[in-house]
Amino acid sequence: MTALVIAEHDHASIKPATLNTVTAALACGGDVHVLVAGANAAEAGKAAAQIAGVSKVIVADSPSLAENLAENVAAQVLAIASNYSHILFPSTANGKNVAPRVAAKLDVAQISDITKVDSPDTFERPIYAGNAIATVQSSDATKVITVRTTGFDAAAATGGSATVEAAEGVADSGKSSFVGREVTKSARPELTAAKIIVSGGRALGSAEKFQEVMAPLADKLNAGLGASRAAVDAGYAPNDWQVGQTGKIVAPQLYIAAGISGAIQHLAGMKDSKVIVAINKDEEAPIFSVADYGLVADLFVAVPELVKAL
């Protein structure tokens, strides 16, 4: 029984989500291999070989894999899928784009967003916005799985000594083409990798107030800046700041929520944070039910005071 982890990478280095997925793969039992599908991705392959617990890294190098087009990456996975009992993807935008294609081609059920491995064929995953946990047992010969990375500790990025093997890269499927990419650049940490996140809600009232009140706190703490769906829908913050079931699932060391009432949708995205601090003037706000520390106060007074104290 061998598990294959599909690495998330930028062709030069391995992204943190891969480390959590390796931990999930190790829990399935047996050996763990990692597939690095990219273009000129030898450095990423070397980095993957250092991950503790990995016994083999397969590097597939092809121009068709340069932009991580889902059709081509899925074809690369399918080329070696018959060798594996478990195929695991991080539950990221890329992973969720490729995994269903692989599962459909293998004619198996995808097991989505797992947070625990009970046994090689039994997994736990949240449903109903995290209010219930479903136990899923699969009899499929190959288990195609996406892993909620916040549910597993990261494997050590160094200390491993896996063998690195080259695989022939697939040809371009011709089903899609890369047109362009617009990337938002920020000096702040990426939300899914940030150790501290500061989030604001609709109570801030405007995009200007959001920046005026929340940005100084994020800068002081070198934190990622997040927002509730209500704040994003109101135009106070960009879409890629959204934390929640339909945004980003995060589990930082510290999560500060200011002016966020705590709708189920938002709680599903951040309740696994190690320490949660809530600032809200409504003492009945649901956010206080998951907060480790709660401050009933006007955020327009409390947050600037907190910045001064820091």
N, C-alpha and C positions, 0 to 999 in steps of 0.2 A: 504494500500500500504506500503510494507516494503522492504527495500533494504538490501542485504547481501554483506558485504565486506570480501574478502578472504585475511586474514592477511599474510603479509610477515614477517617472524620471524626466529630466530635461536633456537627455543624451549625454550629459557630463556628470551628473550626480543623481543620487537616489532621493526621492522625496519622502518626508517622514511617514506618510500614510502607508508606505510599503512595509515599514518596520512593524507596525501594529498588525498588518495582515500576515506577516511571517509568524507572529505569536499565535494567531488563530490557526494557521496551518500546522504549527507544531502541536497544537492541542488535538488535532485530528489523528495524530499518531503517524508513525512511519517517517520516511525521509521527506525533506522539503527542498524543492528545486525552485529557482527563480528565473522567469523569462524576462529578458531585457530586449524589447523590440523597438528598434530605433534606427537612426542613421548616424554613422560615425560615433557609435555609442560604447566604444571600448572602455572609456573611463567610467561610465555608469556601470558597466559589467564588473570592473575591478572593485568598485564601491560595494556592489551587491555581494561580491565574494567575501567581503569582510563582515557581513551580517552574521551574528552569532546564531547557530542552529541550522544554517543553510549548508547543504552538502554539495549542490551543483548549481552553477549559473549557466544559462543558455543565452548567448548573445546572437540575436538575429539582426543583421545589418543590411539595410536596403533603402534606396532613395524613396521607395513607396511608403516607408514607415517614418519619414522625416517629420510629418505633421500630425502623427497619431490619428489618422483617419480611421474611424471605427471599422469600416468594412475591411481594410487592409490588416489592421491589428487582429481582428477576429479570425481572418484567414490564417494568419501566422499562428495563432493559438490552436486552431483546428488542425493545423499540419502536424502537431505533436500531441494532441489531446488524448489519443488512444493509449498513451503511456501512463496516464494518471487516473487515480481514483477520485481526487478532489482538485478542482480548479478554482482558485480564490482571487477575487479582485477587490481592491479597496472600494468602498462605497462612495466614490467621488464622481464628479461629472464624467470623467473619462471611463472609470470602471463601470458606471451604470449605462454608459453608451455601448460598451463592447460586450459585457456579460450576457445580455438577453439574446444577442445575435449568436453567441457561442452555444447557449442553452438550446435555442431553437434549432440550430443545425445538428446538434447532437440528439435532438428529440427527447430532452429531459426537462424537468421542472427546475427553474431557477429558485434558489433559496436566498432571499434578499435580506440584507441589513442585519446579519446575525450579531448578537452581542455575547454569546456564550456557546461553547462546544460541550455538549453533555457526553457524547460518544461519537465515534466516526460517522454514524449515520443519523445522529439526533442533535438538533441545534435549537437555540432560543433566539427569538427576535421580537422586538416591540411591535405592538399593534394599537390601534385607537389612540394615536398620538402619544404612545408610551404609557398609557394608563393600564395596559394589560400586556402580559408576556405570553406569546404563543410558543409552544414546543412543537417543532416540526421534525418528523422522521421521514427519511427518504430511502426508498429501495432502489433508486436509479444506480446504474453501474458507475456513472460518473456524476459527482455532485458539483454543480456549478453554483458558486456562492459569492455574494458580495458581503463585505465585512464592514460593519459600523466601527470605524477606527477608535471612537471614544470608548468602546466596550472592552478593548484589549490594551494592555501595556505595550509600549514599544520594545521590540527586540533590541539588543545592544547593536549599535552600528559598527562596532569594531570587535575584534577578537575571533572572528570566524576565519576559516581557511578553505573555502569551497573551491572546487575545480571549476575552471571556466571553459566552456565548450562553444564553438561557433556553429551556428545553424544557417542554412541557406535562407535568405530573406525572400518573402513571397513577391510575386509580380503585382503591379498595380491592378486592382480589380476593375478600374474604369467606371465604377458606380458613383463615385463622388470625386470632387477635386477641391484643393485648397485655394481659396480666393484671397483671404487676408485675415489679419488678426489685429484687433484694437485692444491693447493692454493698459489697464489703469495702473499707473506707477505711484507708489506711495512709500514714504520713508518709514511708515509704521509697519509693524509685523502683520503678516497674512493671518486672517482670523483663525483659520483651522490649525495654525501652528503657534499662535500667540500663547504665552504663559499667563498673560493678564489681558482681560478684555473689559472695556468700558462701553456700555450700551445705553442708548437713550430711546425714549418712547415718544408717543404722540403729544404728551403733556408739554414738550418743549415749544410747541406752537409754530415754529417756522424753521426753515433751513438755516437762516442767519443765527437764530438763537441756539440751534443745535451745535453749530460750529463755535459760537461764542462761549457756551457753557461747557460742552463736553470735550472739545479738542484740547483745552489746557490741561484737563485731568488726564487724558490719554497721553499727552506729551510728558507730563510729570512722571508717569508710571511706565513710560515706554510701552504702552499698551496698544492692542488692536482696537479699532473703533467699530462698534456694532450698532444695530438698530432693530427695533421691533418691526413687524410687518406693517403695523399701523403707521409708523413713522415713515417707512419707505413708500407706502401707498399714498401718503399725504405729500410726498415729494421733499421731505426734510433730509433724506439720506439716499444715496444711490443703492441700487439693487444688490450689489455685491457686498453690502454691509449687513444684509438681512440675516438675523439669527432666528432659527425656528424650524419647524417641520418642513416648510417649503423654502427654507433658506439654507443656512449652513448649520450643521450639527457640531457643537464645540464642547470641549471639556477642559478649560484652562485651569491653572492653579487658583486663580482669583477671577471672579466675574462680578462686576459692579453694574447693577441695573438701576438707572435713574429715570423716574417718570414712566416706568413700565408696569402696567397693572398685573400682568402675569397670565395672559390668556393661555389656554392649553397648547395652542400652536407654538407659542414662544417657549413655554416650559419644556416642551419636547426637544427643543434644540440646545438647551443649556443646563438642564437639571443635573447632569453628571459632573458639573464643575466641582472642583475640590472644595472651594469656599465661595459662597454666594452672599453678596452684600446688596441689600435692596434699600433704595431711598424713594419714598412715596408719601404724599401727604394724606392718602386714604389708608387708615389703619386696617381696613377690611380687605385691602387689595390681595388677590390670590398669590402674588409673588412672595408674600411673607410666609406662606406655608412651606416653601422650599428654601427660604433664605436662612443662612447660618447667623447672619447679623442683619437686623432691620432697623432703619431709622425713619420714624414718622416725622417728616419735615418737608418744607417747600424746597424742591430741588434747586430753584433759582437762588436760594440762600445757602443751602447746605453744600452744594457742589463747589461754589467759589471758596467757601470757608475751608473745605477739605483741601483744595488746591493750595490755599495759603498755608495750611498746617503742614503740608508736605514740603 
